[in-house]
Amino acid sequence: MAGPAGRSPDEEALLQKAMRVLPGGVLGGYYAPQEFAFVVREAHGPRLHDFSGREYIDYILGSGPLVLGHAHPAVVAAVEAQLRKGTTYFQLSEPTLSLAEEICRAVPCAEQVRFCGSGSEATFFALRVARTARQRDKILKFEGGYHGAHDYSMMSSAPRSPKAFPAPVPDSSGIPQVLEDQVLIAPYNDLATVEGIVATHADELAAVIIEPFQRLIPPQPGFLQGLREITRRHGILLVFDEVVTGFRLAYGGAQQYYGVVPDIACVGKIVGGGFPLAAVCASAELMRPFDPGQDGKGDFISQSGTLNGNPIAAVAGLATLAELRKPGAYETIFATGKRLMAGMGELLQKSGLPAQVVGEPVVFDVLFTDQPVVDYRSVQKADGALAKTFTTELIKRGVVKNTQKMYMSLVHGADDVAKTLEAYEDALKVLPRKKARDGGSR
Ligand SMILES: Cc1ncc(COP(=O)(O)O)c(C=O)c1O
């Protein structure tokens, strides 16, 4: 007998197991409302298949790495070949060196890379590089910016009750209170306020870390350029967290797309082709403290990881990057994204709901507000409850996305766009009609 929402007994049993062995029955990060939760059986291209035989168009795509879609033949072939040669060495290997070389070729600020296992690790170690170079401890980050799960990142990335700038609000329990003194918070896209905070704290600051494209919000013209100028003037290091934007906005990431080169960049997601791999990238001079030859010299940065530069991840990353280098790859993703954004925009306008599509054609979503969206506080004014309802209504109609993010890929085709827009139109019809109101939205 089918369970809730047409669920098969097998899927029901798996979800019950999840409730027993995982807190809240989830992995952390994304979760669907319990009634519409499902268990993935397999995934191909842009589609997920669950244990009840249902199919979904997937705009989560592993939370971003799968810009080629699921189980891309080039990635599968590369991984299968490498599997037979060994899965991890904790030693140099050819694929790892080739990937390092390719990152240095692609990413403007990269002369050298240090591999690690996740985007969170990359931003954590990038801050260590900045502190070492600057011999200062504090960092400035932006309200609403997310740099992974570590203690420095989880400050005002999604505060329910933001404080006056530059005071941080911890996003999680378990963060040592002393760290609140180490992190300053500024509003994204507000250069004047950033300039004031930096001027006051310049002598304590090691780095400014930023998602150049923050969650869904593009930088306003001149903002990143201004940030580059301010940090350079004060000798503070500028860190671009390119875990999402790297190889997505352009092959050279946000640095290439927006034309601003930071001192340090973190790449993750796409560069590991769906496997655990990320990297800190910077000039050889900034990276020198990672060199074991520096051990005992005072500025040595200790960084080790069991899976650093894992060869399976490296071949998956190399296969993914090779597809992205093919002529027309980015044009294709951007064109599909633009078509979907435009279609969504038209449907929202027809619906009469106060809403807009925010983002760049490779990653975007709907925000239920008609006010300009320029920073976290303007995102907070959007109707977050309505966004959640909408996301659930889309799951019911076979479209899976995060509450505030749709990742585009090379394999979303015209058919996916058409079916997604049908689902949108249908889901918009059942949304309650009311004015946008204040409320949490993440
Ligand atoms: C901008 C950004 N930085 C860092 C991270 C953390 O990466 P990971 O989940 O691989 O630790 C994420 C994850 O979504 C991210 O979006």
The ligand as a Gaussian input file, in Angstrom:
#p B3LYP/6-31G(d) Opt

LIG

0 1
 C       29.657000      29.829000      -0.840000
 C       29.915000      28.572000      -0.097000
 N       31.063000      28.433000       0.574000
 C       31.378000      27.309000       1.243000
 C       30.491000      26.253000       1.285000
 C       30.824000      25.016000       2.062000
 O       31.156000      23.990000       1.204000
 P       31.008000      22.467000       1.707000
 O       29.550000      22.215000       1.874000
 O       31.676000      21.676000       0.630000
 O       31.754000      22.392000       3.006000
 C       29.284000      26.345000       0.604000
 C       28.322000      25.214000       0.612000
 O       27.269000      25.257000       0.077000
 C       28.983000      27.538000      -0.096000
 O       27.798000      27.683000      -0.729000

